[in-house]
Amino acid sequence: MSFQSFDQLIFESQFHELGGNFSIVVSPQGISDASLVIQNPTVVETLGLSPALFSTKAFLGIFSGNSCLQNSTTVAQAYAGHQFGKFNPFLGDGRTLLLGEIKTQNDHWEISLKGAGKTPFTFASDGRASLPECQHEYDMSERLAILAVPTTRCLCIIEGSEQVYRSRFESVAILTRVTPSHIRFGTFENYYFKKDVDALKILADYVIRRYFPHCLGSDSNGNNDYGQFFQDVVIRTAQLIAHWQQVGFVHGMMNTDNQSIIGVSLDLGESAFTEDFDDNFVASSSDREGRYAFGQQPAIGLWNCNVLARALSPLIAPADLRRALENYEPAFIEFSSP
Protein backbone atom coordinates (compact mmCIF):
# COMPACT_ATOMS: atom_id res chain seq x y z
CA MET A 1 0.00 0.00 0.00
CA SER A 2 1.20 3.53 -0.75
CA PHE A 3 -0.31 6.83 0.32
CA GLN A 4 -1.59 8.64 -2.77
CA SER A 5 -2.39 11.91 -0.96
CA PHE A 6 -1.27 13.60 2.22
CA ASP A 7 -4.85 13.52 3.48
CA GLN A 8 -4.41 9.76 3.87
CA LEU A 9 -1.49 10.23 6.27
CA ILE A 10 -2.55 9.77 9.88
CA PHE A 11 -0.02 11.50 12.09
CA GLU A 12 0.08 10.37 15.70
CA SER A 13 1.44 12.69 18.38
CA GLN A 14 2.20 10.20 21.12
CA PHE A 15 5.30 11.98 22.36
CA HIS A 16 3.46 15.31 22.54
CA GLU A 17 0.62 13.59 24.40
CA LEU A 18 3.00 12.88 27.28
CA GLY A 19 2.36 16.48 28.34
CA GLY A 20 3.82 19.95 28.35
CA ASN A 21 6.91 18.91 30.32
CA PHE A 22 8.23 17.15 27.24
CA SER A 23 7.50 19.36 24.25
CA ILE A 24 6.09 22.73 23.23
CA VAL A 25 3.70 23.29 20.33
CA VAL A 26 5.37 25.54 17.75
CA SER A 27 4.26 26.47 14.25
CA PRO A 28 6.93 26.11 11.56
CA GLN A 29 8.24 29.24 9.86
CA GLY A 30 8.11 28.61 6.15
CA ILE A 31 10.70 29.53 3.53
CA SER A 32 9.94 31.55 0.41
CA ASP A 33 9.96 30.34 -3.20
CA ALA A 34 10.35 26.74 -2.06
CA SER A 35 11.84 24.25 -4.49
CA LEU A 36 12.80 20.60 -4.17
CA VAL A 37 16.55 19.96 -4.14
CA ILE A 38 16.50 16.19 -3.61
CA GLN A 39 14.19 13.46 -2.42
CA ASN A 40 15.18 10.04 -1.17
CA PRO A 41 13.41 7.24 -3.07
CA THR A 42 14.38 4.63 -0.47
CA VAL A 43 12.80 6.63 2.35
CA VAL A 44 9.78 7.42 0.18
CA GLU A 45 9.25 3.68 -0.21
CA THR A 46 9.88 3.01 3.49
CA LEU A 47 7.18 5.50 4.46
CA GLY A 48 4.74 4.09 1.92
CA LEU A 49 4.44 7.38 0.05
CA SER A 50 3.60 7.59 -3.63
CA PRO A 51 6.49 9.15 -5.59
CA ALA A 52 3.89 11.25 -7.41
CA LEU A 53 3.29 13.22 -4.19
CA PHE A 54 6.66 14.92 -4.54
CA SER A 55 5.58 16.91 -7.57
CA THR A 56 2.55 18.42 -5.81
CA LYS A 57 2.05 21.84 -4.25
CA ALA A 58 0.92 20.11 -1.06
CA PHE A 59 4.29 18.41 -0.73
CA LEU A 60 6.21 21.66 -1.14
CA GLY A 61 3.94 23.41 1.31
CA ILE A 62 4.30 20.81 4.05
CA PHE A 63 8.03 20.19 3.83
CA SER A 64 8.95 23.86 3.37
CA GLY A 65 7.13 24.73 6.59
CA ASN A 66 4.54 26.83 4.79
CA SER A 67 1.55 24.64 5.58
CA CYS A 68 0.65 22.01 8.15
CA LEU A 69 -1.11 18.72 7.81
CA GLN A 70 -4.55 18.90 9.33
CA ASN A 71 -3.87 16.05 11.76
CA SER A 72 -0.31 17.03 12.69
CA THR A 73 0.73 18.92 15.83
CA THR A 74 4.23 20.31 15.35
CA VAL A 75 6.30 20.42 18.53
CA ALA A 76 9.80 21.23 19.72
CA GLN A 77 11.18 18.64 22.11
CA ALA A 78 12.71 19.60 25.45
CA TYR A 79 16.03 18.16 26.60
CA ALA A 80 19.28 19.00 28.36
CA GLY A 81 22.74 17.50 27.96
CA HIS A 82 26.45 17.42 28.65
CA GLN A 83 28.35 19.39 26.03
CA PHE A 84 32.12 18.82 25.99
CA GLY A 85 31.74 17.28 29.45
CA LYS A 86 29.82 20.17 31.03
CA PHE A 87 26.12 20.10 31.81
CA ASN A 88 23.91 22.54 29.95
CA PRO A 89 20.26 22.70 31.13
CA PHE A 90 19.28 25.21 28.44
CA LEU A 91 18.86 22.98 25.41
CA GLY A 92 16.01 21.59 23.32
CA ASP A 93 14.97 21.64 19.67
CA GLY A 94 16.18 25.07 18.62
CA ARG A 95 15.54 24.62 14.91
CA THR A 96 13.83 21.25 14.57
CA LEU A 97 10.11 20.54 14.76
CA LEU A 98 8.57 17.10 15.14
CA LEU A 99 5.62 16.74 12.76
CA GLY A 100 4.51 13.52 14.41
CA GLU A 101 4.66 9.82 13.82
CA ILE A 102 3.21 7.72 11.03
CA LYS A 103 2.58 4.00 11.10
CA THR A 104 3.61 1.87 8.15
CA GLN A 105 3.10 -1.84 7.63
CA ASN A 106 6.41 -2.60 9.32
CA ASP A 107 7.15 0.19 11.80
CA HIS A 108 6.45 3.61 13.26
CA TRP A 109 8.45 6.59 11.96
CA GLU A 110 8.85 10.06 13.42
CA ILE A 111 9.19 12.83 10.85
CA SER A 112 10.82 16.16 11.67
CA LEU A 113 11.76 19.38 9.91
CA LYS A 114 15.24 20.76 10.55
CA GLY A 115 15.60 24.48 9.87
CA ALA A 116 11.92 25.30 10.35
CA GLY A 117 12.54 28.49 12.31
CA LYS A 118 12.82 29.63 15.90
CA THR A 119 11.40 27.77 18.88
CA PRO A 120 11.44 28.59 22.63
CA PHE A 121 14.78 26.69 22.72
CA THR A 122 16.49 28.70 19.96
CA PHE A 123 17.94 31.44 22.17
CA ALA A 124 20.49 33.47 20.15
CA SER A 125 20.38 31.30 17.01
CA ASP A 126 18.29 32.00 13.90
CA GLY A 127 16.48 28.65 13.87
CA ARG A 128 17.43 28.08 10.26
CA ALA A 129 19.60 25.64 8.30
CA SER A 130 21.68 26.40 5.24
CA LEU A 131 21.57 24.35 2.07
CA PRO A 132 25.17 23.06 2.53
CA GLU A 133 24.34 21.99 6.11
CA CYS A 134 21.32 20.04 4.91
CA GLN A 135 23.21 18.48 2.02
CA HIS A 136 26.00 17.39 4.35
CA GLU A 137 23.63 15.67 6.78
CA TYR A 138 21.73 14.03 3.93
CA ASP A 139 24.95 12.71 2.38
CA MET A 140 26.34 11.45 5.69
CA SER A 141 23.15 9.62 6.62
CA GLU A 142 23.02 7.96 3.21
CA ARG A 143 26.63 6.87 3.43
CA LEU A 144 26.00 5.35 6.88
CA ALA A 145 22.90 3.59 5.60
CA ILE A 146 24.85 2.07 2.72
CA LEU A 147 27.37 0.79 5.26
CA ALA A 148 24.49 -0.69 7.33
CA VAL A 149 25.20 1.59 10.29
CA PRO A 150 22.01 2.44 12.24
CA THR A 151 21.17 6.05 11.43
CA THR A 152 18.48 8.64 10.97
CA ARG A 153 17.45 9.01 7.34
CA CYS A 154 16.52 12.05 5.27
CA LEU A 155 13.39 12.24 3.16
CA CYS A 156 14.10 15.43 1.24
CA ILE A 157 15.71 18.86 1.14
CA ILE A 158 13.71 21.97 0.25
CA GLU A 159 15.55 25.18 -0.69
CA GLY A 160 14.22 28.72 -0.24
CA SER A 161 15.14 32.11 -1.64
CA GLU A 162 16.26 33.59 1.69
CA GLN A 163 19.89 33.68 2.79
CA VAL A 164 21.48 32.72 6.12
CA TYR A 165 24.96 33.62 7.27
CA ARG A 166 27.33 30.71 8.04
CA SER A 167 30.78 32.33 7.71
CA ARG A 168 29.31 33.49 4.39
CA PHE A 169 25.81 33.93 2.99
CA GLU A 170 24.18 30.69 1.88
CA SER A 171 20.72 29.64 0.71
CA VAL A 172 18.24 28.67 3.42
CA ALA A 173 16.88 25.12 3.36
CA ILE A 174 14.79 22.67 5.36
CA LEU A 175 15.81 19.05 5.83
CA THR A 176 13.16 16.42 6.57
CA ARG A 177 14.50 13.69 8.83
CA VAL A 178 13.01 10.27 9.57
CA THR A 179 13.76 7.93 12.46
CA PRO A 180 11.81 5.74 14.90
CA SER A 181 12.65 8.14 17.74
CA HIS A 182 14.40 11.48 18.29
CA ILE A 183 14.72 10.88 22.06
CA ARG A 184 18.25 11.21 23.35
CA PHE A 185 20.22 10.69 26.56
CA GLY A 186 19.80 14.38 27.30
CA THR A 187 16.01 13.99 27.33
CA PHE A 188 16.37 11.89 30.48
CA GLU A 189 18.95 14.25 31.96
CA ASN A 190 16.49 17.10 31.68
CA TYR A 191 14.13 15.59 34.23
CA TYR A 192 16.80 14.17 36.51
CA PHE A 193 18.40 17.58 36.98
CA LYS A 194 14.98 19.14 37.49
CA LYS A 195 14.42 16.51 40.20
CA ASP A 196 11.18 15.58 38.45
CA VAL A 197 11.06 11.84 39.09
CA ASP A 198 7.46 11.58 37.95
CA ALA A 199 8.37 12.98 34.51
CA LEU A 200 11.45 10.76 34.39
CA LYS A 201 9.28 7.69 35.00
CA ILE A 202 6.70 8.79 32.42
CA LEU A 203 9.48 9.18 29.86
CA ALA A 204 11.09 5.83 30.69
CA ASP A 205 7.74 4.04 30.54
CA TYR A 206 6.99 5.63 27.18
CA VAL A 207 10.36 4.64 25.70
CA ILE A 208 10.04 1.08 27.02
CA ARG A 209 6.52 0.75 25.65
CA ARG A 210 7.50 2.06 22.22
CA TYR A 211 11.03 0.73 21.69
CA PHE A 212 11.86 -1.87 24.37
CA PRO A 213 8.59 -3.81 24.76
CA HIS A 214 10.34 -6.89 26.15
CA CYS A 215 10.97 -4.82 29.31
CA LEU A 216 7.26 -4.22 29.90
CA GLY A 217 6.18 -5.66 33.24
CA SER A 218 9.13 -7.99 33.17
CA ASP A 219 10.75 -7.54 36.59
CA SER A 220 10.08 -9.89 39.49
CA ASN A 221 7.12 -7.79 40.67
CA GLY A 222 5.56 -7.38 37.25
CA ASN A 223 6.74 -3.76 36.88
CA ASN A 224 8.64 -2.34 33.93
CA ASP A 225 12.23 -3.55 34.11
CA TYR A 226 14.20 -0.30 34.04
CA GLY A 227 17.47 -2.11 34.73
CA GLN A 228 17.05 -4.33 31.67
CA PHE A 229 16.06 -1.30 29.61
CA PHE A 230 19.23 0.54 30.61
CA GLN A 231 21.38 -2.52 29.92
CA ASP A 232 19.90 -2.74 26.43
CA VAL A 233 20.68 0.94 25.81
CA VAL A 234 24.27 0.39 26.95
CA ILE A 235 24.68 -2.56 24.58
CA ARG A 236 23.08 -0.75 21.65
CA THR A 237 25.35 2.25 22.24
CA ALA A 238 28.48 0.08 22.39
CA GLN A 239 27.48 -1.72 19.19
CA LEU A 240 26.73 1.54 17.40
CA ILE A 241 30.10 3.05 18.24
CA ALA A 242 31.89 -0.20 17.36
CA HIS A 243 30.22 0.06 13.97
CA TRP A 244 31.41 3.67 13.64
CA GLN A 245 34.98 2.55 14.36
CA GLN A 246 34.78 -0.21 11.77
CA VAL A 247 33.87 2.21 8.96
CA GLY A 248 35.94 5.23 10.03
CA PHE A 249 32.97 7.40 10.97
CA VAL A 250 33.55 10.37 13.27
CA HIS A 251 30.39 11.84 14.77
CA GLY A 252 32.15 15.06 15.69
CA MET A 253 29.83 16.16 18.50
CA MET A 254 29.16 13.30 20.91
CA ASN A 255 27.41 15.44 23.49
CA THR A 256 24.78 13.52 25.44
CA ASP A 257 22.06 15.59 23.77
CA ASN A 258 23.18 14.00 20.48
CA GLN A 259 23.28 10.40 21.76
CA SER A 260 20.23 8.40 20.65
CA ILE A 261 18.36 6.37 23.25
CA ILE A 262 17.56 3.71 20.63
CA GLY A 263 21.12 3.44 19.31
CA VAL A 264 21.02 5.21 15.96
CA SER A 265 23.38 7.85 14.56
CA LEU A 266 21.68 11.14 15.39
CA ASP A 267 22.46 14.79 14.56
CA LEU A 268 25.12 14.39 11.90
CA GLY A 269 25.83 18.05 11.17
CA GLU A 270 29.45 17.90 12.42
CA SER A 271 30.28 14.40 11.21
CA ALA A 272 32.91 13.15 8.77
CA PHE A 273 34.84 10.04 7.78
CA THR A 274 38.53 9.42 8.33
CA GLU A 275 39.68 7.35 5.39
CA ASP A 276 42.93 6.33 7.07
CA PHE A 277 41.29 5.59 10.47
CA ASP A 278 43.36 8.28 12.18
CA ASP A 279 42.71 8.13 15.93
CA ASN A 280 43.47 11.84 16.24
CA PHE A 281 41.09 12.92 13.48
CA VAL A 282 38.63 15.59 14.68
CA ALA A 283 35.51 16.31 12.66
CA SER A 284 34.30 19.51 14.34
CA SER A 285 36.17 22.80 14.43
CA SER A 286 34.57 23.37 17.86
CA ASP A 287 36.42 20.38 19.30
CA ARG A 288 39.70 22.18 19.95
CA GLU A 289 41.00 19.65 22.49
CA GLY A 290 40.07 16.53 20.53
CA ARG A 291 37.55 15.23 23.06
CA TYR A 292 35.50 13.67 20.27
CA ALA A 293 38.38 12.53 18.04
CA PHE A 294 37.93 9.24 16.20
CA GLY A 295 40.02 7.24 18.68
CA GLN A 296 38.18 8.71 21.67
CA GLN A 297 34.68 7.71 20.57
CA PRO A 298 34.52 4.31 22.37
CA ALA A 299 35.51 5.90 25.69
CA ILE A 300 33.10 8.79 25.21
CA GLY A 301 30.29 6.34 24.50
CA LEU A 302 30.90 4.72 27.87
CA TRP A 303 31.17 8.15 29.53
CA ASN A 304 27.80 9.08 28.05
CA CYS A 305 26.29 5.84 29.34
CA ASN A 306 27.55 6.72 32.82
CA VAL A 307 25.81 10.09 32.54
CA LEU A 308 22.61 8.33 31.54
CA ALA A 309 23.05 5.96 34.49
CA ARG A 310 23.03 8.92 36.85
CA ALA A 311 19.92 10.30 35.16
CA LEU A 312 18.14 6.95 35.62
CA SER A 313 19.36 6.43 39.19
CA PRO A 314 15.97 7.35 40.76
CA LEU A 315 14.49 4.35 38.92
CA ILE A 316 17.32 1.79 39.03
CA ALA A 317 19.32 0.43 41.98
CA PRO A 318 23.06 1.24 42.01
CA ALA A 319 24.05 -2.43 41.69
CA ASP A 320 21.85 -2.83 38.61
CA LEU A 321 23.31 0.31 37.05
CA ARG A 322 26.84 -1.00 37.57
CA ARG A 323 25.89 -4.40 36.20
CA ALA A 324 24.43 -2.81 33.08
CA LEU A 325 27.49 -0.61 32.50
CA GLU A 326 29.76 -3.67 32.73
CA ASN A 327 28.18 -4.86 29.46
CA TYR A 328 29.59 -1.96 27.47
CA GLU A 329 33.15 -3.19 26.88
CA PRO A 330 32.24 -6.83 26.11
CA ALA A 331 29.52 -5.68 23.68
CA PHE A 332 31.94 -3.29 21.98
CA ILE A 333 34.66 -5.94 21.66
CA GLU A 334 32.27 -8.64 20.46
CA PHE A 335 30.78 -6.41 17.79
CA SER A 336 34.26 -5.26 16.73
CA SER A 337 35.53 -8.81 16.26
CA PRO A 338 35.76 -10.08 12.66
N, C-alpha and C positions, 0 to 999 in steps of 0.2 A: 504494500500500500504506500502511495505517496500523496502528500498534501498538495492539492492543486490550487488552493488559495489560502491566504493567511487567515481568513475567517475560520478555516477548519482547525487552526492551531489552538489547542487548549493549553494556556499557560497556567501552571500551578505556582503558587507563591508560598510554599510551605516554610521556607526559611523566614520570610517576612511575617508569617503567621505566628512565629515564636513570640513576637511582641516587640515593643519599641526599644527595649534594651539592646536589640541585636541589629537593627537596621533602621534607616530613616527614609521615608518616601521622598523622592526627588524627581522632578521632571527633567528629561534630557534637554540639553541646549543644542539645537540643530546646527548644521553647517550649511552654508549657502552654495547654490549651483552644484549640488551633489552629483558625483559621477562615480561609477564603479571602476575600481582599479583592478581588482582580481577577486575571483570567487574560487572556493575550494571544492571541486567536484566530489572528492571523497567524503568531506563533511556534509555536503548537500545530501549525498546518498545515506550517510549515517543517520541524519535527522529525518529522513523520509520526505524531503522536500522535492517538489517537481523542479527540474532545472529551468522550466519556462518562467517560474516566479521571478527569476533574477533579471528579467527584462521588463518588469512592470514598475509603474510609478509607486505602487504600494511598497514594493521592496526597497526602493531608494528612500522613500519617506521614513520607513521604520528603522533602517540600519544607518541612516544619516542623522538620526535623532530628531527629525522634523515631525514625526507623527508617532503615536503610540497604538499598539494593539489594544482593542477594546477590553480584552480580558487580561491584560498585563499590568502589574503594579511595579513600576521601576523603583528600585531602592539602592541606597549606598550602605554597604555593610560596615559595621563597627568592629574595630580590632585595635590591639596595641602591638608591642613587639620589642625585641632587643635588636638594636641596630649597631653594628660594629661592637657588640658586647655590652652596650649600655641600654637600659630600659627607656623606652619612649612611650608614654601613655597617650600621646596626642596623634594617633594614627587613624586609619580607616580609609575607605574608598574615596580618594580625593579627585579621581577623574574616571572612575569606572562605575557603571550602573548595572545592576542585575535586572534583566528583563523578566526573569522567572525560569521555570523549569518545564520542559516538555517531555512527555512520555512517548517513547518509540516501542516497537515490538520487542526490542532487546534490552532497553535500558532507560534511565532518566538522564536528561542532559540540561544543565544550567547554561543559559545564554546571557552574555554580558556585552556591553558596549564600553570600550576603552577610548577615552578622549571625548566623552559626551558632555563636558562642561563641569562647572564648579558644583561641589557638594558642601555640606557642613564640615567635611573633613579636608577640604582643599587648602585652607589657610592661605599662605602667600603665593601659591601656585596659580596657574591659569586654567587648570582643569582640562587642558587640551592635549592632543597628541599630534606630532608632526608625521607627515607621510613617511620619511625615512625611518622613524621609530617604529611605525606600524609594519613597514616592510621587513625590518630586521626581525621583529618578533614572529611574524608570519613565517619567514624563511627558517628561523631557528626551530620553531615548533615542527615544521615539516621535515627538517633534517633529522630531528630526534625521532619523529614517528617512523621515518624510513628505517632508522636503526633499531626500531622496536623498543625505544625507551619510553616509559610512561610519561605522557605530557598533555598539557592543554592543547587544543587545536584551534585553528582560526577558520572561520566561515568565510569572511570577506573583508576587504578594505574599501572604504568609501572616502573619496577625496573631495574637499571643498575649495572654494575660491579664496577663503581667508588665509592669512599668513600668521605663523607663530614664530617666536624668536628662540632658537636653540643654537647659540653661538653665531648663528646667521638666520636670516629669514627663510622659512620653509613652509610649504603648503600644509594646511591643517588636514587631518584625516581622522576617521573613526575606525577602529579595529573591532570586529565582532569575534569574541572568544567563546569556546565551547568546552565544557568539562563536566564531569559528574558533580563536582563540588568545588567552590571557591574558598571553603573554610580552611584556615591556616592555624599553625601553632599559636600565633599571636591573638587569634580569636579567643582562645581559652585563657591566655594571659590577661586579657582585658578584664575578665570577671574575677579572676584570682586577685589581681592587684586592687580591684574595687571592693574586695572582701564580700562579693555577692555570690555566696555559695549556691543559693537557689538558682540564679541564672547559669552558673557553671554546670549544675546538675541538669537543667533543662537543655543546655547545649550538648552535653555529653550524651544524654538520652536520645536527642534528635540524631546525632551523628551515628550512634550505635544502631538505631532503628533504620536509618537510611543506608549506611555503608558497611556496618559490621553486625548484620542480623544474627550471626551465630553467638553473639554475646548477650542477646536478649534473654533476660530471666534465667541466666545460665550459671549463676553462682550457687553455693550450697543452700542458700535461703530462697532461691527463686527470684532474686533481684538481678538487675543488669550487672554483668561482670565487668566492672570498670578496669580491673587489673588485667584481664585478658585483652580488653580493648586497647589499653596502653601498650601491652606487649606486642600486639599486632602492628600498631603504629611504628614502634621501634624497629621491628623487622622490615616493614615496608620501606621505612626511611633508609635503613642500611642497604637494602637491595637496590633502591633507586640510586643512591650515591655510588655503589659498586658499579652499577651500569654506566653512570657518568664517567667513572674512571676508565672503564673498558674502552669507551669511544672517544676519550679526550675532550669531553664536554666540561666547560667551566661556567658555572651559573653566574658568578660575578658578584652577586649580592645575596648571600645566604643569611640574611637577617631572619629572625623567627617569624616575622610577618610575611615572609615569602616562602615559608616552608609548609607544604601542603599536608593536611591531616590525613589524606587518603593516599599519599605517596606518589603524586605526579609532579612533573616539572612545571613550576608555576612562576609567573612573572619573569619573563625571559628578556626584558629590555636591556640588561647589562651583560648578557651571556655571549660566549664565543667558544670556538674550538681551538685547542692547541694540537696542531698536526704532529708535532714531535713529542707530545706527552711531557712537556716541560713542567716539572713540579713547581717552579717559581712563576709560571705564567699567571698574570693577573688580567682579568677581563674588564674591570671597571676602573676608570680613572679616579674614582672616589676612594678606592682601596689603596691608599698610599703606603700602608704598612704590610700589605700582602696577607691580610687576615684570611681572605677568601681565595687565595691562590689555588691552583689546581691540586697541588700536593697536600693542601690543608683541608680539602673538602671532607674526607672521611672523619677527621677529628672534629670538625665543626658540626657535622651531622650528629655526632654523639653529644656534643655540647648543647645543641639545640634540643635534643631529646631530654637532656637533664633539665633544661629550662621548662619544657613541657611537663616533666615529672613534678616539678615544684608547683606548677599551675594546677595540676590534678591532685595534689596532695590532700585537699579536703575530702576527696572521694576515695582515695586508695591508701592502704596502709603502707608505711615506710618499707617494710620487708618486701611487699609485693612490687613496689616501685623499683627497688634495687634488683629484684629478681628479673623484672622485665628489661631493665637496662643492660643486664648481663647478656642478653640475647643479641645485642647490637654487633659486637665484634665477630662472634661465630657466624651470624647471618651475612655479614659483609664478606668474610673470608670464603664462606661456602659459595656465595653467588659469584665471587671473583675467580673461583677455581675453574680451570678449563674443563 
